[in-house]
Every structure is written in C-alpha cells, then in structure tokens.
Amino acid sequence: MKRENYTAVSEFFFQGFSSFHEHKLTLFVIFLTLYLLTLTGNVIVVTIISIDRHLHTPMYFFLSMLSTSETLYTLVIVPRMLSSLISLSQPISLAGCATQMFFFITLAINNCFLLTAMGYDRYAAICNPLRYLVIMNTRVCAQLACGACGIGLLEAIIQISSVFRLPFCDREVAHYFCDIRPVMKLSCADTTLHDIVNFIVSSLVIVVPMALVFISYILIISTILKIASAEGRKKAFATCASHLTVVVVHYGCASIAYLKPKSENTRDQDQLISVTYTIFTPLLNPVVYTLRNKEVKDALHQAIGKKPLA
C-alpha cells in the first residue's frame, strides 16, 4: 500500500550488486574486461568500415551505426556501475537519473530499429538483388537511421515524462542504473496507469521491429530455398547468419526484461537479464561480425598489413 505522507526525494542510491557483496572485486574485473573488449571491438568495426572502400555499402553503414550506438549505450551505464563495485554507492540526482534513463531508452530503442533496418537491407539484397542499390540508396539509408533514432527519442520523452512526474518516497533503486521499473517502484503514488503505459509502449517498440524482422526473414528464406545451387544457398544464408544471431539475442533479452509480467520479476533475475543486454549484447555485435564475416576479416587483415584470407 502506497504511503500518503512523504517528503520530497532529490536523489537516489543504487543497491547495485549488494547480493554479491563478497564477489564485487571479481565482478569488477570481469565487467571491466568485457567493457574494454566492447569498446575496442566496436571502435575497430567503425574504423575498419570507415577506411575500407569495399565496406561502403548499406549493410556496413547500418553496422557502423549500430556499433556507434552500442558504444554510447555502454558509456551511459557501465562506468557508474564499475565505480559502484569498488567504492561506496554515490548518490545520483533526479535530474541525473532522468538523463541516464533518457539516453538508455533512446539508444536501446535505436538499436532495436537499426536491427530492423539491417533486416530490411538483407531482404532487399537477397530478394531484389538487381534493384538492391536502387532500393537501399543513400537517402533511404539516412532516413532509416534517422527514423530509428527519432523513435528512440520519442519513446524516451514519453517514458521520462511518465516516470518523473511521480512523487518518490524511497531513495534506494534496486538496480545498478536508472531503469524504468526499479525507479517507478520508489513512487508513493499508484503506478498502475504508468505500468500499463510502460507495457504498451515497450510492447510496441519491441514487438513491432521484431515482427518486421521476422517477416523479412520469412521472405528471405523462401527466396533462398528457390536458389538452384547448394553453394548459392550457403552463401546467401551466410550473409544473414551474423545479423540473425545478434537479432535473436537482442530481442530475446529485451522481451524477457520488458514484456514479462511485473509480478514475475525478482531483483536477481532483473539484474542477470540487465547484465546480459548492457554488457554481453554490445560485445556480441563486433565479435559476431568480425569472426563470421569474411569481408570484415579481410579488411581487418589489410589494415594491419596481413594478406586477406583466401
């Protein structure tokens, strides 16, 4: 039952990984290593794509946009999380919390729709190869990238406006960053309406792009199966494998985190899922695209002075 008498709260504290107090140093080392690998990997991907003319295609344009977005995404959350693991929890002001949540939501939704744009790109490349460069021209690529960012900004404005008009009477966020549900739990007011708004908006920005990617791959698979040669089918599937791997992990984590009924969420479960999509998923992007993609590997070998792979 919500409290009616409350004093204004001007700052929050993160509980962080207090359940794993004895393992904080171990977690710090693991998360710092993964964070540095994520930054290095994404910077390498963006750099290689920018300097190699052979990678100046729509597919790699979206990959560089995704890598840039993933890098900013981790910068918003991970440094403060690492700091809290090796020192006492520092307070964050309401404005600071709102700012972190704003950029987190914007970049997370941007990533969702960039993956959708990449799915459309693969559809155009495989289902309409002769018209591919006409369909995915520079203007269309720019519009899709700007649209992804615009939807993220709109979603962030809606959510921030909804959450931070609530009165707060608790200071301890049961999380390691300002996510929507943990912050709303600190409110003294009835959050039922806000929970409904949050669920509807989250459903739209997760289910809609996921459905579009699903439709794209139904069309892609039906086209690939019509290819006469086994080698042609293998090559076509290979061009989609990296994207499909990232899509499954990204949308899978987002669906579990934000579409699961509120009553089923426990703090430890939420943190485990959050670690997956704030630390592991951003690392997955450069790893998958550099290990599985021959063009990127060849460009990387050329950049460091080695012969391209045969």
Summary of the structure (lengths in Angstrom):
residues: 310
radius of gyration: 21.2
end to end distance: 66.5
largest distance: 72.7
contacts: 971
relative contact order: 0.15
helix: 77%
strand: 3%
